[in-house]
């Protein structure tokens, strides 16, 4: 009988260790997979940020080239940090970089872009957040890779760092090019 009392703590520790180790292997519960991967981009034309920029919609996103859509805002601190990496990506050939501004004003976005640089070929404004809902965005920054046929091939939640660019985003762009 006394042996059971000695074995219970060891057994309890083993069960606890199993569940803790398993939680390290499983994906984080706060990162939701996108239901849009492998599906066409949402069928809505996004209005331009202002008269000096151009918006975009399904037609521009299915025009034969891979497009990276970055959802950002001037009030987003990680968006400021990822700006130099996006500028590097903007120099890549055969990839269009579009911006989708979430819940912001044109004046604040222009101030942000004049400070950080504007890597975007087109910028659309989602002032009320409805377009972001259609895209499945639940926070900024988020980045989508769209193939030349307008199919969403990848989604990245959070800041695009140099490491994320090299190890995840560029390979996803290469896969999207081969899928087009």
MODELLER restraints for C-alpha pairs under 7 A, 6 or more apart:
rsr = mdl.restraints
at = mdl.atoms
rsr.add(forms.Gaussian(group=physical.xy_distance, feature=features.Distance(at['CA:34:A'], at['CA:136:A']), mean=6.84, stdev=0.5))
rsr.add(forms.Gaussian(group=physical.xy_distance, feature=features.Distance(at['CA:36:A'], at['CA:152:A']), mean=6.47, stdev=0.5))
rsr.add(forms.Gaussian(group=physical.xy_distance, feature=features.Distance(at['CA:37:A'], at['CA:152:A']), mean=5.19, stdev=0.5))
rsr.add(forms.Gaussian(group=physical.xy_distance, feature=features.Distance(at['CA:37:A'], at['CA:153:A']), mean=5.37, stdev=0.5))
rsr.add(forms.Gaussian(group=physical.xy_distance, feature=features.Distance(at['CA:37:A'], at['CA:154:A']), mean=6.11, stdev=0.5))
rsr.add(forms.Gaussian(group=physical.xy_distance, feature=features.Distance(at['CA:38:A'], at['CA:151:A']), mean=5.88, stdev=0.5))
rsr.add(forms.Gaussian(group=physical.xy_distance, feature=features.Distance(at['CA:38:A'], at['CA:152:A']), mean=5.50, stdev=0.5))
rsr.add(forms.Gaussian(group=physical.xy_distance, feature=features.Distance(at['CA:38:A'], at['CA:153:A']), mean=5.60, stdev=0.5))
rsr.add(forms.Gaussian(group=physical.xy_distance, feature=features.Distance(at['CA:39:A'], at['CA:151:A']), mean=5.28, stdev=0.5))
rsr.add(forms.Gaussian(group=physical.xy_distance, feature=features.Distance(at['CA:39:A'], at['CA:152:A']), mean=5.80, stdev=0.5))
rsr.add(forms.Gaussian(group=physical.xy_distance, feature=features.Distance(at['CA:40:A'], at['CA:150:A']), mean=5.54, stdev=0.5))
rsr.add(forms.Gaussian(group=physical.xy_distance, feature=features.Distance(at['CA:40:A'], at['CA:151:A']), mean=4.27, stdev=0.5))
rsr.add(forms.Gaussian(group=physical.xy_distance, feature=features.Distance(at['CA:40:A'], at['CA:152:A']), mean=6.07, stdev=0.5))
rsr.add(forms.Gaussian(group=physical.xy_distance, feature=features.Distance(at['CA:41:A'], at['CA:58:A']), mean=6.29, stdev=0.5))
rsr.add(forms.Gaussian(group=physical.xy_distance, feature=features.Distance(at['CA:41:A'], at['CA:150:A']), mean=5.84, stdev=0.5))
rsr.add(forms.Gaussian(group=physical.xy_distance, feature=features.Distance(at['CA:41:A'], at['CA:151:A']), mean=5.91, stdev=0.5))
rsr.add(forms.Gaussian(group=physical.xy_distance, feature=features.Distance(at['CA:41:A'], at['CA:152:A']), mean=6.12, stdev=0.5))
rsr.add(forms.Gaussian(group=physical.xy_distance, feature=features.Distance(at['CA:42:A'], at['CA:58:A']), mean=6.99, stdev=0.5))
rsr.add(forms.Gaussian(group=physical.xy_distance, feature=features.Distance(at['CA:42:A'], at['CA:134:A']), mean=6.22, stdev=0.5))
rsr.add(forms.Gaussian(group=physical.xy_distance, feature=features.Distance(at['CA:42:A'], at['CA:135:A']), mean=6.41, stdev=0.5))
rsr.add(forms.Gaussian(group=physical.xy_distance, feature=features.Distance(at['CA:43:A'], at['CA:58:A']), mean=5.86, stdev=0.5))
rsr.add(forms.Gaussian(group=physical.xy_distance, feature=features.Distance(at['CA:44:A'], at['CA:57:A']), mean=5.85, stdev=0.5))
rsr.add(forms.Gaussian(group=physical.xy_distance, feature=features.Distance(at['CA:44:A'], at['CA:58:A']), mean=6.77, stdev=0.5))
rsr.add(forms.Gaussian(group=physical.xy_distance, feature=features.Distance(at['CA:45:A'], at['CA:56:A']), mean=5.95, stdev=0.5))
rsr.add(forms.Gaussian(group=physical.xy_distance, feature=features.Distance(at['CA:45:A'], at['CA:57:A']), mean=4.07, stdev=0.5))
rsr.add(forms.Gaussian(group=physical.xy_distance, feature=features.Distance(at['CA:45:A'], at['CA:58:A']), mean=6.77, stdev=0.5))
rsr.add(forms.Gaussian(group=physical.xy_distance, feature=features.Distance(at['CA:46:A'], at['CA:55:A']), mean=5.52, stdev=0.5))
rsr.add(forms.Gaussian(group=physical.xy_distance, feature=features.Distance(at['CA:46:A'], at['CA:56:A']), mean=5.33, stdev=0.5))
rsr.add(forms.Gaussian(group=physical.xy_distance, feature=features.Distance(at['CA:46:A'], at['CA:57:A']), mean=5.62, stdev=0.5))
rsr.add(forms.Gaussian(group=physical.xy_distance, feature=features.Distance(at['CA:46:A'], at['CA:124:A']), mean=5.56, stdev=0.5))
rsr.add(forms.Gaussian(group=physical.xy_distance, feature=features.Distance(at['CA:46:A'], at['CA:125:A']), mean=6.87, stdev=0.5))
rsr.add(forms.Gaussian(group=physical.xy_distance, feature=features.Distance(at['CA:47:A'], at['CA:55:A']), mean=4.94, stdev=0.5))
rsr.add(forms.Gaussian(group=physical.xy_distance, feature=features.Distance(at['CA:47:A'], at['CA:124:A']), mean=5.37, stdev=0.5))
rsr.add(forms.Gaussian(group=physical.xy_distance, feature=features.Distance(at['CA:47:A'], at['CA:125:A']), mean=5.96, stdev=0.5))
rsr.add(forms.Gaussian(group=physical.xy_distance, feature=features.Distance(at['CA:48:A'], at['CA:54:A']), mean=4.85, stdev=0.5))
rsr.add(forms.Gaussian(group=physical.xy_distance, feature=features.Distance(at['CA:48:A'], at['CA:55:A']), mean=3.72, stdev=0.5))
rsr.add(forms.Gaussian(group=physical.xy_distance, feature=features.Distance(at['CA:48:A'], at['CA:123:A']), mean=5.97, stdev=0.5))
rsr.add(forms.Gaussian(group=physical.xy_distance, feature=features.Distance(at['CA:48:A'], at['CA:124:A']), mean=4.39, stdev=0.5))
rsr.add(forms.Gaussian(group=physical.xy_distance, feature=features.Distance(at['CA:48:A'], at['CA:125:A']), mean=5.87, stdev=0.5))
rsr.add(forms.Gaussian(group=physical.xy_distance, feature=features.Distance(at['CA:49:A'], at['CA:55:A']), mean=6.84, stdev=0.5))
rsr.add(forms.Gaussian(group=physical.xy_distance, feature=features.Distance(at['CA:49:A'], at['CA:106:A']), mean=6.10, stdev=0.5))
rsr.add(forms.Gaussian(group=physical.xy_distance, feature=features.Distance(at['CA:49:A'], at['CA:123:A']), mean=5.78, stdev=0.5))
rsr.add(forms.Gaussian(group=physical.xy_distance, feature=features.Distance(at['CA:49:A'], at['CA:124:A']), mean=4.95, stdev=0.5))
rsr.add(forms.Gaussian(group=physical.xy_distance, feature=features.Distance(at['CA:49:A'], at['CA:125:A']), mean=4.71, stdev=0.5))
rsr.add(forms.Gaussian(group=physical.xy_distance, feature=features.Distance(at['CA:50:A'], at['CA:106:A']), mean=6.75, stdev=0.5))
rsr.add(forms.Gaussian(group=physical.xy_distance, feature=features.Distance(at['CA:53:A'], at['CA:122:A']), mean=6.26, stdev=0.5))
rsr.add(forms.Gaussian(group=physical.xy_distance, feature=features.Distance(at['CA:53:A'], at['CA:123:A']), mean=6.22, stdev=0.5))
rsr.add(forms.Gaussian(group=physical.xy_distance, feature=features.Distance(at['CA:54:A'], at['CA:122:A']), mean=5.13, stdev=0.5))
rsr.add(forms.Gaussian(group=physical.xy_distance, feature=features.Distance(at['CA:54:A'], at['CA:123:A']), mean=6.04, stdev=0.5))
rsr.add(forms.Gaussian(group=physical.xy_distance, feature=features.Distance(at['CA:55:A'], at['CA:122:A']), mean=5.72, stdev=0.5))
rsr.add(forms.Gaussian(group=physical.xy_distance, feature=features.Distance(at['CA:55:A'], at['CA:123:A']), mean=5.42, stdev=0.5))
rsr.add(forms.Gaussian(group=physical.xy_distance, feature=features.Distance(at['CA:55:A'], at['CA:124:A']), mean=4.49, stdev=0.5))
rsr.add(forms.Gaussian(group=physical.xy_distance, feature=features.Distance(at['CA:56:A'], at['CA:122:A']), mean=6.83, stdev=0.5))
rsr.add(forms.Gaussian(group=physical.xy_distance, feature=features.Distance(at['CA:56:A'], at['CA:124:A']), mean=6.50, stdev=0.5))
rsr.add(forms.Gaussian(group=physical.xy_distance, feature=features.Distance(at['CA:58:A'], at['CA:150:A']), mean=6.65, stdev=0.5))
rsr.add(forms.Gaussian(group=physical.xy_distance, feature=features.Distance(at['CA:61:A'], at['CA:67:A']), mean=6.54, stdev=0.5))
rsr.add(forms.Gaussian(group=physical.xy_distance, feature=features.Distance(at['CA:61:A'], at['CA:146:A']), mean=6.98, stdev=0.5))
rsr.add(forms.Gaussian(group=physical.xy_distance, feature=features.Distance(at['CA:61:A'], at['CA:148:A']), mean=6.95, stdev=0.5))
rsr.add(forms.Gaussian(group=physical.xy_distance, feature=features.Distance(at['CA:61:A'], at['CA:150:A']), mean=5.09, stdev=0.5))
rsr.add(forms.Gaussian(group=physical.xy_distance, feature=features.Distance(at['CA:62:A'], at['CA:148:A']), mean=5.10, stdev=0.5))
rsr.add(forms.Gaussian(group=physical.xy_distance, feature=features.Distance(at['CA:62:A'], at['CA:149:A']), mean=4.38, stdev=0.5))
rsr.add(forms.Gaussian(group=physical.xy_distance, feature=features.Distance(at['CA:62:A'], at['CA:150:A']), mean=3.96, stdev=0.5))
rsr.add(forms.Gaussian(group=physical.xy_distance, feature=features.Distance(at['CA:63:A'], at['CA:148:A']), mean=5.90, stdev=0.5))
rsr.add(forms.Gaussian(group=physical.xy_distance, feature=features.Distance(at['CA:63:A'], at['CA:149:A']), mean=6.74, stdev=0.5))
rsr.add(forms.Gaussian(group=physical.xy_distance, feature=features.Distance(at['CA:64:A'], at['CA:148:A']), mean=3.86, stdev=0.5))
rsr.add(forms.Gaussian(group=physical.xy_distance, feature=features.Distance(at['CA:64:A'], at['CA:149:A']), mean=5.99, stdev=0.5))
rsr.add(forms.Gaussian(group=physical.xy_distance, feature=features.Distance(at['CA:65:A'], at['CA:94:A']), mean=6.35, stdev=0.5))
rsr.add(forms.Gaussian(group=physical.xy_distance, feature=features.Distance(at['CA:65:A'], at['CA:95:A']), mean=6.44, stdev=0.5))
rsr.add(forms.Gaussian(group=physical.xy_distance, feature=features.Distance(at['CA:65:A'], at['CA:147:A']), mean=6.58, stdev=0.5))
rsr.add(forms.Gaussian(group=physical.xy_distance, feature=features.Distance(at['CA:65:A'], at['CA:148:A']), mean=4.26, stdev=0.5))
rsr.add(forms.Gaussian(group=physical.xy_distance, feature=features.Distance(at['CA:66:A'], at['CA:94:A']), mean=6.83, stdev=0.5))
rsr.add(forms.Gaussian(group=physical.xy_distance, feature=features.Distance(at['CA:66:A'], at['CA:95:A']), mean=5.17, stdev=0.5))
rsr.add(forms.Gaussian(group=physical.xy_distance, feature=features.Distance(at['CA:66:A'], at['CA:96:A']), mean=6.38, stdev=0.5))
rsr.add(forms.Gaussian(group=physical.xy_distance, feature=features.Distance(at['CA:66:A'], at['CA:146:A']), mean=5.70, stdev=0.5))
rsr.add(forms.Gaussian(group=physical.xy_distance, feature=features.Distance(at['CA:66:A'], at['CA:147:A']), mean=4.53, stdev=0.5))
rsr.add(forms.Gaussian(group=physical.xy_distance, feature=features.Distance(at['CA:66:A'], at['CA:148:A']), mean=4.90, stdev=0.5))
rsr.add(forms.Gaussian(group=physical.xy_distance, feature=features.Distance(at['CA:66:A'], at['CA:176:A']), mean=6.63, stdev=0.5))
rsr.add(forms.Gaussian(group=physical.xy_distance, feature=features.Distance(at['CA:66:A'], at['CA:177:A']), mean=6.22, stdev=0.5))
rsr.add(forms.Gaussian(group=physical.xy_distance, feature=features.Distance(at['CA:67:A'], at['CA:95:A']), mean=5.57, stdev=0.5))
rsr.add(forms.Gaussian(group=physical.xy_distance, feature=features.Distance(at['CA:67:A'], at['CA:96:A']), mean=4.60, stdev=0.5))
rsr.add(forms.Gaussian(group=physical.xy_distance, feature=features.Distance(at['CA:67:A'], at['CA:97:A']), mean=5.81, stdev=0.5))
rsr.add(forms.Gaussian(group=physical.xy_distance, feature=features.Distance(at['CA:67:A'], at['CA:145:A']), mean=5.96, stdev=0.5))
rsr.add(forms.Gaussian(group=physical.xy_distance, feature=features.Distance(at['CA:67:A'], at['CA:146:A']), mean=5.09, stdev=0.5))
rsr.add(forms.Gaussian(group=physical.xy_distance, feature=features.Distance(at['CA:67:A'], at['CA:147:A']), mean=6.45, stdev=0.5))
rsr.add(forms.Gaussian(group=physical.xy_distance, feature=features.Distance(at['CA:68:A'], at['CA:96:A']), mean=6.14, stdev=0.5))
rsr.add(forms.Gaussian(group=physical.xy_distance, feature=features.Distance(at['CA:68:A'], at['CA:97:A']), mean=4.87, stdev=0.5))
rsr.add(forms.Gaussian(group=physical.xy_distance, feature=features.Distance(at['CA:68:A'], at['CA:98:A']), mean=6.13, stdev=0.5))
rsr.add(forms.Gaussian(group=physical.xy_distance, feature=features.Distance(at['CA:68:A'], at['CA:143:A']), mean=6.85, stdev=0.5))
rsr.add(forms.Gaussian(group=physical.xy_distance, feature=features.Distance(at['CA:68:A'], at['CA:144:A']), mean=5.62, stdev=0.5))
rsr.add(forms.Gaussian(group=physical.xy_distance, feature=features.Distance(at['CA:68:A'], at['CA:145:A']), mean=4.66, stdev=0.5))
rsr.add(forms.Gaussian(group=physical.xy_distance, feature=features.Distance(at['CA:68:A'], at['CA:146:A']), mean=6.18, stdev=0.5))
rsr.add(forms.Gaussian(group=physical.xy_distance, feature=features.Distance(at['CA:69:A'], at['CA:97:A']), mean=6.06, stdev=0.5))
rsr.add(forms.Gaussian(group=physical.xy_distance, feature=features.Distance(at['CA:69:A'], at['CA:98:A']), mean=4.81, stdev=0.5))
rsr.add(forms.Gaussian(group=physical.xy_distance, feature=features.Distance(at['CA:69:A'], at['CA:99:A']), mean=5.64, stdev=0.5))
rsr.add(forms.Gaussian(group=physical.xy_distance, feature=features.Distance(at['CA:69:A'], at['CA:100:A']), mean=6.87, stdev=0.5))
rsr.add(forms.Gaussian(group=physical.xy_distance, feature=features.Distance(at['CA:69:A'], at['CA:143:A']), mean=5.58, stdev=0.5))
rsr.add(forms.Gaussian(group=physical.xy_distance, feature=features.Distance(at['CA:69:A'], at['CA:144:A']), mean=5.07, stdev=0.5))
rsr.add(forms.Gaussian(group=physical.xy_distance, feature=features.Distance(at['CA:69:A'], at['CA:145:A']), mean=6.48, stdev=0.5))
rsr.add(forms.Gaussian(group=physical.xy_distance, feature=features.Distance(at['CA:70:A'], at['CA:98:A']), mean=6.29, stdev=0.5))
rsr.add(forms.Gaussian(group=physical.xy_distance, feature=features.Distance(at['CA:70:A'], at['CA:99:A']), mean=4.91, stdev=0.5))
rsr.add(forms.Gaussian(group=physical.xy_distance, feature=features.Distance(at['CA:70:A'], at['CA:100:A']), mean=6.04, stdev=0.5))
rsr.add(forms.Gaussian(group=physical.xy_distance, feature=features.Distance(at['CA:70:A'], at['CA:142:A']), mean=5.95, stdev=0.5))
rsr.add(forms.Gaussian(group=physical.xy_distance, feature=features.Distance(at['CA:70:A'], at['CA:143:A']), mean=4.38, stdev=0.5))
rsr.add(forms.Gaussian(group=physical.xy_distance, feature=features.Distance(at['CA:70:A'], at['CA:144:A']), mean=6.47, stdev=0.5))
rsr.add(forms.Gaussian(group=physical.xy_distance, feature=features.Distance(at['CA:71:A'], at['CA:99:A']), mean=5.91, stdev=0.5))
rsr.add(forms.Gaussian(group=physical.xy_distance, feature=features.Distance(at['CA:71:A'], at['CA:100:A']), mean=4.62, stdev=0.5))
rsr.add(forms.Gaussian(group=physical.xy_distance, feature=features.Distance(at['CA:71:A'], at['CA:101:A']), mean=5.87, stdev=0.5))
rsr.add(forms.Gaussian(group=physical.xy_distance, feature=features.Distance(at['CA:71:A'], at['CA:102:A']), mean=6.62, stdev=0.5))
rsr.add(forms.Gaussian(group=physical.xy_distance, feature=features.Distance(at['CA:71:A'], at['CA:140:A']), mean=6.06, stdev=0.5))
rsr.add(forms.Gaussian(group=physical.xy_distance, feature=features.Distance(at['CA:71:A'], at['CA:141:A']), mean=5.40, stdev=0.5))
rsr.add(forms.Gaussian(group=physical.xy_distance, feature=features.Distance(at['CA:71:A'], at['CA:142:A']), mean=5.19, stdev=0.5))
rsr.add(forms.Gaussian(group=physical.xy_distance, feature=features.Distance(at['CA:71:A'], at['CA:143:A']), mean=6.06, stdev=0.5))
rsr.add(forms.Gaussian(group=physical.xy_distance, feature=features.Distance(at['CA:72:A'], at['CA:79:A']), mean=6.05, stdev=0.5))
rsr.add(forms.Gaussian(group=physical.xy_distance, feature=features.Distance(at['CA:72:A'], at['CA:100:A']), mean=6.25, stdev=0.5))
rsr.add(forms.Gaussian(group=physical.xy_distance, feature=features.Distance(at['CA:72:A'], at['CA:101:A']), mean=5.16, stdev=0.5))
rsr.add(forms.Gaussian(group=physical.xy_distance, feature=features.Distance(at['CA:72:A'], at['CA:102:A']), mean=6.05, stdev=0.5))
rsr.add(forms.Gaussian(group=physical.xy_distance, feature=features.Distance(at['CA:72:A'], at['CA:140:A']), mean=5.46, stdev=0.5))
rsr.add(forms.Gaussian(group=physical.xy_distance, feature=features.Distance(at['CA:72:A'], at['CA:141:A']), mean=5.05, stdev=0.5))
rsr.add(forms.Gaussian(group=physical.xy_distance, feature=features.Distance(at['CA:73:A'], at['CA:79:A']), mean=6.86, stdev=0.5))
rsr.add(forms.Gaussian(group=physical.xy_distance, feature=features.Distance(at['CA:73:A'], at['CA:101:A']), mean=5.39, stdev=0.5))
rsr.add(forms.Gaussian(group=physical.xy_distance, feature=features.Distance(at['CA:73:A'], at['CA:102:A']), mean=5.62, stdev=0.5))
rsr.add(forms.Gaussian(group=physical.xy_distance, feature=features.Distance(at['CA:73:A'], at['CA:104:A']), mean=6.18, stdev=0.5))
rsr.add(forms.Gaussian(group=physical.xy_distance, feature=features.Distance(at['CA:73:A'], at['CA:109:A']), mean=6.97, stdev=0.5))
rsr.add(forms.Gaussian(group=physical.xy_distance, feature=features.Distance(at['CA:74:A'], at['CA:104:A']), mean=6.99, stdev=0.5))
rsr.add(forms.Gaussian(group=physical.xy_distance, feature=features.Distance(at['CA:74:A'], at['CA:108:A']), mean=6.19, stdev=0.5))
rsr.add(forms.Gaussian(group=physical.xy_distance, feature=features.Distance(at['CA:74:A'], at['CA:109:A']), mean=5.41, stdev=0.5))
rsr.add(forms.Gaussian(group=physical.xy_distance, feature=features.Distance(at['CA:74:A'], at['CA:112:A']), mean=5.56, stdev=0.5))
rsr.add(forms.Gaussian(group=physical.xy_distance, feature=features.Distance(at['CA:76:A'], at['CA:140:A']), mean=6.84, stdev=0.5))
rsr.add(forms.Gaussian(group=physical.xy_distance, feature=features.Distance(at['CA:78:A'], at['CA:141:A']), mean=6.96, stdev=0.5))
rsr.add(forms.Gaussian(group=physical.xy_distance, feature=features.Distance(at['CA:78:A'], at['CA:159:A']), mean=5.51, stdev=0.5))
rsr.add(forms.Gaussian(group=physical.xy_distance, feature=features.Distance(at['CA:79:A'], at['CA:141:A']), mean=6.02, stdev=0.5))
rsr.add(forms.Gaussian(group=physical.xy_distance, feature=features.Distance(at['CA:79:A'], at['CA:159:A']), mean=6.65, stdev=0.5))
rsr.add(forms.Gaussian(group=physical.xy_distance, feature=features.Distance(at['CA:80:A'], at['CA:116:A']), mean=6.81, stdev=0.5))
rsr.add(forms.Gaussian(group=physical.xy_distance, feature=features.Distance(at['CA:82:A'], at['CA:159:A']), mean=5.85, stdev=0.5))
rsr.add(forms.Gaussian(group=physical.xy_distance, feature=features.Distance(at['CA:82:A'], at['CA:160:A']), mean=5.44, stdev=0.5))
rsr.add(forms.Gaussian(group=physical.xy_distance, feature=features.Distance(at['CA:82:A'], at['CA:161:A']), mean=6.03, stdev=0.5))
rsr.add(forms.Gaussian(group=physical.xy_distance, feature=features.Distance(at['CA:83:A'], at['CA:116:A']), mean=6.06, stdev=0.5))
rsr.add(forms.Gaussian(group=physical.xy_distance, feature=features.Distance(at['CA:85:A'], at['CA:160:A']), mean=6.93, stdev=0.5))
rsr.add(forms.Gaussian(group=physical.xy_distance, feature=features.Distance(at['CA:85:A'], at['CA:161:A']), mean=6.44, stdev=0.5))
rsr.add(forms.Gaussian(group=physical.xy_distance, feature=features.Distance(at['CA:85:A'], at['CA:162:A']), mean=6.13, stdev=0.5))
rsr.add(forms.Gaussian(group=physical.xy_distance, feature=features.Distance(at['CA:86:A'], at['CA:119:A']), mean=6.40, stdev=0.5))
rsr.add(forms.Gaussian(group=physical.xy_distance, feature=features.Distance(at['CA:87:A'], at['CA:119:A']), mean=4.95, stdev=0.5))
rsr.add(forms.Gaussian(group=physical.xy_distance, feature=features.Distance(at['CA:90:A'], at['CA:97:A']), mean=6.09, stdev=0.5))
rsr.add(forms.Gaussian(group=physical.xy_distance, feature=features.Distance(at['CA:90:A'], at['CA:119:A']), mean=5.51, stdev=0.5))
rsr.add(forms.Gaussian(group=physical.xy_distance, feature=features.Distance(at['CA:96:A'], at['CA:121:A']), mean=6.79, stdev=0.5))
rsr.add(forms.Gaussian(group=physical.xy_distance, feature=features.Distance(at['CA:97:A'], at['CA:120:A']), mean=5.21, stdev=0.5))
rsr.add(forms.Gaussian(group=physical.xy_distance, feature=features.Distance(at['CA:97:A'], at['CA:121:A']), mean=5.88, stdev=0.5))
rsr.add(forms.Gaussian(group=physical.xy_distance, feature=features.Distance(at['CA:98:A'], at['CA:120:A']), mean=5.10, stdev=0.5))
rsr.add(forms.Gaussian(group=physical.xy_distance, feature=features.Distance(at['CA:98:A'], at['CA:121:A']), mean=5.69, stdev=0.5))
rsr.add(forms.Gaussian(group=physical.xy_distance, feature=features.Distance(at['CA:98:A'], at['CA:122:A']), mean=4.93, stdev=0.5))
rsr.add(forms.Gaussian(group=physical.xy_distance, feature=features.Distance(at['CA:98:A'], at['CA:123:A']), mean=5.84, stdev=0.5))
rsr.add(forms.Gaussian(group=physical.xy_distance, feature=features.Distance(at['CA:99:A'], at['CA:120:A']), mean=5.88, stdev=0.5))
rsr.add(forms.Gaussian(group=physical.xy_distance, feature=features.Distance(at['CA:99:A'], at['CA:122:A']), mean=6.25, stdev=0.5))
rsr.add(forms.Gaussian(group=physical.xy_distance, feature=features.Distance(at['CA:99:A'], at['CA:123:A']), mean=4.58, stdev=0.5))
rsr.add(forms.Gaussian(group=physical.xy_distance, feature=features.Distance(at['CA:99:A'], at['CA:124:A']), mean=6.29, stdev=0.5))
rsr.add(forms.Gaussian(group=physical.xy_distance, feature=features.Distance(at['CA:100:A'], at['CA:123:A']), mean=5.76, stdev=0.5))
rsr.add(forms.Gaussian(group=physical.xy_distance, feature=features.Distance(at['CA:100:A'], at['CA:124:A']), mean=4.90, stdev=0.5))
rsr.add(forms.Gaussian(group=physical.xy_distance, feature=features.Distance(at['CA:100:A'], at['CA:125:A']), mean=5.94, stdev=0.5))
rsr.add(forms.Gaussian(group=physical.xy_distance, feature=features.Distance(at['CA:100:A'], at['CA:126:A']), mean=6.79, stdev=0.5))
rsr.add(forms.Gaussian(group=physical.xy_distance, feature=features.Distance(at['CA:101:A'], at['CA:124:A']), mean=6.13, stdev=0.5))
rsr.add(forms.Gaussian(group=physical.xy_distance, feature=features.Distance(at['CA:101:A'], at['CA:125:A']), mean=4.86, stdev=0.5))
rsr.add(forms.Gaussian(group=physical.xy_distance, feature=features.Distance(at['CA:101:A'], at['CA:126:A']), mean=5.69, stdev=0.5))
rsr.add(forms.Gaussian(group=physical.xy_distance, feature=features.Distance(at['CA:102:A'], at['CA:125:A']), mean=6.58, stdev=0.5))
rsr.add(forms.Gaussian(group=physical.xy_distance, feature=features.Distance(at['CA:102:A'], at['CA:126:A']), mean=4.97, stdev=0.5))
rsr.add(forms.Gaussian(group=physical.xy_distance, feature=features.Distance(at['CA:102:A'], at['CA:127:A']), mean=6.05, stdev=0.5))
rsr.add(forms.Gaussian(group=physical.xy_distance, feature=features.Distance(at['CA:102:A'], at['CA:129:A']), mean=6.01, stdev=0.5))
rsr.add(forms.Gaussian(group=physical.xy_distance, feature=features.Distance(at['CA:103:A'], at['CA:126:A']), mean=5.95, stdev=0.5))
rsr.add(forms.Gaussian(group=physical.xy_distance, feature=features.Distance(at['CA:103:A'], at['CA:127:A']), mean=4.36, stdev=0.5))
rsr.add(forms.Gaussian(group=physical.xy_distance, feature=features.Distance(at['CA:103:A'], at['CA:128:A']), mean=5.67, stdev=0.5))
rsr.add(forms.Gaussian(group=physical.xy_distance, feature=features.Distance(at['CA:103:A'], at['CA:129:A']), mean=5.83, stdev=0.5))
rsr.add(forms.Gaussian(group=physical.xy_distance, feature=features.Distance(at['CA:104:A'], at['CA:127:A']), mean=5.82, stdev=0.5))
rsr.add(forms.Gaussian(group=physical.xy_distance, feature=features.Distance(at['CA:140:A'], at['CA:158:A']), mean=6.76, stdev=0.5))
rsr.add(forms.Gaussian(group=physical.xy_distance, feature=features.Distance(at['CA:141:A'], at['CA:157:A']), mean=6.56, stdev=0.5))
rsr.add(forms.Gaussian(group=physical.xy_distance, feature=features.Distance(at['CA:141:A'], at['CA:158:A']), mean=5.16, stdev=0.5))
rsr.add(forms.Gaussian(group=physical.xy_distance, feature=features.Distance(at['CA:141:A'], at['CA:159:A']), mean=5.97, stdev=0.5))
rsr.add(forms.Gaussian(group=physical.xy_distance, feature=features.Distance(at['CA:142:A'], at['CA:156:A']), mean=5.64, stdev=0.5))
rsr.add(forms.Gaussian(group=physical.xy_distance, feature=features.Distance(at['CA:142:A'], at['CA:157:A']), mean=4.61, stdev=0.5))
rsr.add(forms.Gaussian(group=physical.xy_distance, feature=features.Distance(at['CA:142:A'], at['CA:158:A']), mean=5.62, stdev=0.5))
rsr.add(forms.Gaussian(group=physical.xy_distance, feature=features.Distance(at['CA:143:A'], at['CA:155:A']), mean=5.64, stdev=0.5))
rsr.add(forms.Gaussian(group=physical.xy_distance, feature=features.Distance(at['CA:143:A'], at['CA:156:A']), mean=5.03, stdev=0.5))
rsr.add(forms.Gaussian(group=physical.xy_distance, feature=features.Distance(at['CA:143:A'], at['CA:157:A']), mean=6.56, stdev=0.5))
rsr.add(forms.Gaussian(group=physical.xy_distance, feature=features.Distance(at['CA:144:A'], at['CA:152:A']), mean=6.84, stdev=0.5))
rsr.add(forms.Gaussian(group=physical.xy_distance, feature=features.Distance(at['CA:144:A'], at['CA:154:A']), mean=5.62, stdev=0.5))
rsr.add(forms.Gaussian(group=physical.xy_distance, feature=features.Distance(at['CA:144:A'], at['CA:155:A']), mean=4.46, stdev=0.5))
rsr.add(forms.Gaussian(group=physical.xy_distance, feature=features.Distance(at['CA:144:A'], at['CA:156:A']), mean=6.37, stdev=0.5))
rsr.add(forms.Gaussian(group=physical.xy_distance, feature=features.Distance(at['CA:145:A'], at['CA:152:A']), mean=5.90, stdev=0.5))
rsr.add(forms.Gaussian(group=physical.xy_distance, feature=features.Distance(at['CA:145:A'], at['CA:153:A']), mean=5.52, stdev=0.5))
rsr.add(forms.Gaussian(group=physical.xy_distance, feature=features.Distance(at['CA:145:A'], at['CA:154:A']), mean=5.05, stdev=0.5))
rsr.add(forms.Gaussian(group=physical.xy_distance, feature=features.Distance(at['CA:145:A'], at['CA:155:A']), mean=6.43, stdev=0.5))
rsr.add(forms.Gaussian(group=physical.xy_distance, feature=features.Distance(at['CA:145:A'], at['CA:173:A']), mean=6.49, stdev=0.5))
rsr.add(forms.Gaussian(group=physical.xy_distance, feature=features.Distance(at['CA:146:A'], at['CA:152:A']), mean=4.39, stdev=0.5))
rsr.add(forms.Gaussian(group=physical.xy_distance, feature=features.Distance(at['CA:146:A'], at['CA:153:A']), mean=5.60, stdev=0.5))
rsr.add(forms.Gaussian(group=physical.xy_distance, feature=features.Distance(at['CA:146:A'], at['CA:176:A']), mean=6.94, stdev=0.5))
rsr.add(forms.Gaussian(group=physical.xy_distance, feature=features.Distance(at['CA:147:A'], at['CA:153:A']), mean=6.54, stdev=0.5))
rsr.add(forms.Gaussian(group=physical.xy_distance, feature=features.Distance(at['CA:147:A'], at['CA:176:A']), mean=4.90, stdev=0.5))
rsr.add(forms.Gaussian(group=physical.xy_distance, feature=features.Distance(at['CA:147:A'], at['CA:177:A']), mean=6.34, stdev=0.5))
rsr.add(forms.Gaussian(group=physical.xy_distance, feature=features.Distance(at['CA:147:A'], at['CA:179:A']), mean=6.93, stdev=0.5))
rsr.add(forms.Gaussian(group=physical.xy_distance, feature=features.Distance(at['CA:147:A'], at['CA:180:A']), mean=5.74, stdev=0.5))
rsr.add(forms.Gaussian(group=physical.xy_distance, feature=features.Distance(at['CA:148:A'], at['CA:180:A']), mean=5.19, stdev=0.5))
rsr.add(forms.Gaussian(group=physical.xy_distance, feature=features.Distance(at['CA:149:A'], at['CA:180:A']), mean=6.14, stdev=0.5))
rsr.add(forms.Gaussian(group=physical.xy_distance, feature=features.Distance(at['CA:153:A'], at['CA:176:A']), mean=6.24, stdev=0.5))
rsr.add(forms.Gaussian(group=physical.xy_distance, feature=features.Distance(at['CA:154:A'], at['CA:172:A']), mean=6.51, stdev=0.5))
